[in-house]
């Protein structure tokens, strides 16, 4: 069996009930850990800086003031990839705190290197499943924003259940936003864009900032995955929803 076949089998079986009682029910994941080579610099940054800028996953609610040593608003980015746009935004906006969630170790190492190179103090990383982090560590009504840029589209129909932007996951995202906070989603996959717009529109407590899709926000740096989509001739779809007052 090839690596791709093994990955396909893992994706296809994970998430199914093992019996009718539900006692061995598996959680459907929105990601899969893929093997990825780390450069020597990424390894060095990961090993040296992980203890400084990475928060371990715990069944404990985060205290942002203790983490960042200030009371600035917090933006949480789910799946920052290699972290280029995350680092750029944090550098441009020193008055905003950033939490980055990522399970891809080379990306974590790359962002750690950017934090050191740019002298940033307003980014921390959690290397863990985003849904578990949200359920366990993020206080309700505490986030200024979610940034979800070009997440895994899970293009095969049988895998659409793994897409992040769908209910009830969007209910959890809305629950964590503070009143007036926003969720900013971008993708180059048209059917995912329409599905996300429909699912977010059906989510209580948030409303679309625009009529349909949002115009491009000039302050958002272009990501590596976005550039790949543009190079392939695909349209970029952006969506921004705001939390209504409680």
Buried (B, 14 or more C-beta within 10 A) or exposed (E): EEEEEEBBEEBEEEBEEEEEEEEEEEEEBBBBEEEEEBEEEBBBBBEEBBEEBBBEBEEEEBEBEEEBEEEBBBBBBBBBBBBBBBBBBBBEBEEBBBBBBBBBBBBBBBBBBBBBEEEBBBBBBBBBBBBBBBEBBBBEBBBBBBBBBBBBBBEEEEBBEBBBBBBEBBBBBBBBBBEEBBBBBBBBBEEBBEBBBEBBBEBEBBEBEEEEBBEEEEEBBBBEBBEEBEEEEBEBBBBBBBBEEE
